[in-house]
Amino acid sequence: MEKLIVSLLKEAKKSKKSLGELRTLARHLQMNEFADKLRELESKLFPESKEYKEAHERAKKLNLLFRMVELNIPESVCWTVSETLKVYNRKKGNFDLLDATKLIDKKNELFPEK
C-alpha cells in the first residue's frame, strides 16, 4: 500500500491538477493529515503569482456582484467578462479574434479547469 501511495504522489507532483485531485481523494478518505501535507506540497511546487491572486480576488468580487442580481456565473466567466469589456473599451470597439484568443488563453492560464 505504501508503494502505491508513493507512486501516486510521484505522478501527482507533475501537475497541479493531479495533486489537487489526490488531495481531494485524501480528504474523501478522511486522511486529513496527508491532505494537509499535499496542500503544502502544492503550494511549494506551484506557487500562485501576484497576477493569479489578483485575478481570483477580482473574479470573486464580480461573482458576488452578479449573484446579487440573480446571475450565478462562474468566477472564471466573471473575470473573462470584465477583461473583455476592458479590452473592448480600450480599443474603442475594435475587438478582434486575436484579442479574443489572448483573453481565452489568459483565462485558461489563470483559471485552469479543476
C-alpha positions as CSV (number, residue, x, y, z in Angstrom):
1,M,0.0,0.0,0.0
2,E,2.8,2.4,0.8
3,K,4.4,1.8,-2.6
4,L,1.1,2.6,-4.2
5,I,0.9,5.9,-2.3
6,V,4.5,6.8,-3.2
7,S,3.8,6.0,-6.8
8,L,0.6,8.1,-6.8
9,L,2.4,11.0,-5.2
10,K,5.3,10.9,-7.6
11,E,2.9,11.1,-10.6
12,A,0.7,13.7,-8.9
13,K,3.7,16.0,-8.5
14,K,3.8,16.5,-12.3
15,S,0.7,18.7,-12.4
16,K,-1.2,21.0,-10.1
17,K,-4.5,19.4,-11.2
18,S,-3.3,15.9,-10.4
19,L,-2.0,17.0,-7.0
20,G,-5.3,18.6,-6.2
21,E,-7.2,15.5,-7.2
22,L,-5.1,13.4,-5.0
23,R,-5.6,15.9,-2.1
24,T,-9.4,15.7,-2.7
25,L,-9.2,11.9,-2.6
26,A,-7.3,12.0,0.6
27,R,-9.9,14.3,2.2
28,H,-12.7,12.0,0.9
29,L,-10.9,9.1,2.6
30,Q,-10.5,11.2,5.8
31,M,-6.7,11.2,5.5
32,N,-6.7,14.8,6.7
33,E,-3.0,15.0,7.7
34,F,-1.9,13.6,4.4
35,A,-4.3,16.0,2.6
36,D,-2.7,18.9,4.5
37,K,0.8,17.8,3.5
38,L,-0.4,17.6,-0.1
39,R,-1.7,21.2,0.1
40,E,1.7,22.4,1.4
41,L,3.5,20.5,-1.3
42,E,1.1,22.0,-3.9
43,S,2.0,25.5,-2.6
44,K,5.7,24.8,-2.9
45,L,5.6,23.2,-6.3
46,F,3.1,25.5,-7.9
47,P,3.2,28.9,-6.2
48,E,0.5,31.4,-7.1
49,S,1.7,34.6,-8.8
50,K,0.5,38.0,-7.9
51,E,-1.4,38.2,-11.2
52,Y,-3.2,34.9,-10.3
53,K,-4.2,36.1,-6.8
54,E,-5.4,39.5,-8.1
55,A,-7.5,37.8,-10.9
56,H,-9.1,35.4,-8.5
57,E,-9.8,38.2,-6.0
58,R,-11.4,40.3,-8.7
59,A,-13.4,37.4,-10.0
60,K,-14.7,36.6,-6.5
61,K,-15.9,40.2,-6.1
62,L,-17.6,40.2,-9.6
63,N,-19.2,36.8,-8.8
64,L,-20.8,38.3,-5.7
65,L,-21.9,41.3,-7.7
66,F,-23.6,39.1,-10.3
67,R,-25.2,36.9,-7.8
68,M,-26.7,40.0,-6.2
69,V,-28.7,40.5,-9.4
70,E,-29.5,36.7,-9.6
71,L,-26.8,35.8,-12.2
72,N,-25.0,32.8,-11.0
73,I,-21.9,33.0,-13.2
74,P,-18.7,31.0,-12.5
75,E,-15.7,33.2,-11.3
76,S,-13.7,32.4,-14.4
77,V,-16.5,33.8,-16.6
78,C,-16.8,36.9,-14.4
79,W,-13.1,37.6,-14.9
80,T,-13.5,37.0,-18.7
81,V,-16.4,39.4,-19.0
82,S,-14.6,42.1,-17.1
83,E,-11.4,41.7,-19.1
84,T,-13.3,41.6,-22.4
85,L,-15.0,44.8,-21.6
86,K,-11.7,46.4,-20.6
87,V,-10.1,45.5,-23.9
88,Y,-13.2,46.4,-25.9
89,N,-13.3,49.9,-24.3
90,R,-9.6,50.5,-24.5
91,K,-9.6,49.6,-28.2
92,K,-12.8,51.7,-28.8
93,G,-14.7,48.8,-30.2
94,N,-12.0,47.4,-32.4
95,F,-12.1,44.0,-30.8
96,D,-10.9,41.1,-33.0
97,L,-10.3,37.4,-32.9
98,L,-6.7,37.9,-31.8
99,D,-7.9,39.8,-28.8
100,A,-10.4,37.1,-28.0
101,T,-7.8,34.4,-28.3
102,K,-5.4,36.2,-26.0
103,L,-8.2,36.6,-23.4
104,I,-9.1,32.9,-23.6
105,D,-5.5,31.9,-23.2
106,K,-5.1,34.1,-20.2
107,K,-8.3,32.8,-18.7
108,N,-7.2,29.2,-19.1
109,E,-3.8,30.1,-17.5
110,L,-5.4,31.9,-14.5
111,F,-8.4,29.6,-14.1
112,P,-7.3,26.1,-15.1
113,E,-10.1,23.5,-15.1
114,K,-10.3,21.5,-11.9
